Amino acid sequence: MASTDEFDRIFKEYVSDLEAALPAVTEWFEQLKASRKYTAQGFSIDDIWPGLTGSHPVMIGTFRKHFLKLAILIERLDREEELEDDEEPVEEDWGTSDDDFEDDEDEDEDDNDDEYDERPSEPYQVLIERLRSERPDLYVHFRQFMFIPVGLEDYMLVEREVENG
């Protein structure tokens, strides 16, 4: 299914970007932990930076970039689904119920319907939940990640991208 491939592609790009950023981000965090503020003044780094390495601007930027890509993809798929639901019935379908029509479909199409129904509906499902299950080594960097990269201007961007796509 094309949309599954697109979700996979975005996820792979996301993982690649995270892996590329981690050496510099990890070094930043180690220097931060070793700074006088945390060694001499007794502040707990967990209290100040609960997101740990996920708090670095590069990590936030990477998350935001892929969040918006996924938001655009999900919006496009939602609109396509709405258009399909709005299509007028064709004469060949007259006299059949939805149940009759589903019985005529072969097993492969039923499998595609299941995949279609189970596609991600929120970017977090790919960026956080999938990362947690497939790449726990990267997920640990997003402990207590409290960033929602969406504001009014971002939704307008998504809307504009979908309309122009």
Steps between C-alpha positions, in 0.01 A plus 500: 500500500640837397421679825676229704810553286480874562473452877797261486703746293435789740580279799830389341593863427413592858716220643786594269480867602495405868800271461692774319420757770571283804880529524491881524189499719648243738822700525297815578313320774816356656658848506181638653501235774867573575444876524546681831126557532437129540824393670558780752160654558312176554229538237361176364527488124181292489308785664633767264504289181230232544513428126874431527659479152157537341507862621774595255381731221622259231292220647197726529553622144530144371183399679313807370614447141374143491190581701393746231580254219281242670225752571490588129495132397225414748293800392535398134395143574206620710383721214536220247297276730229767527488536121464124459214498751327781308513323162164426341409132473541348155222312322687168530463519878121542491313221671794399718558577862836594643521150648447341155768723353752411772437127448601536134837653584799273505712443808781735391261794482369416847859508627548843339185626670640390835826684431307805388296501820811463714709775349627763743256780565741714704868582441583391857409142407795494261744736671465381858307172521668335201837632614438347844422156354752487213787714626503509881862618483379824340176521696691542829601847379136607503425424864238749615501665158249781541502671165199554279621664180163621386357846512255683282766582242601133476146385434471766231823364352360146503176621342690690229727203426206262467313734269809552281603133508 
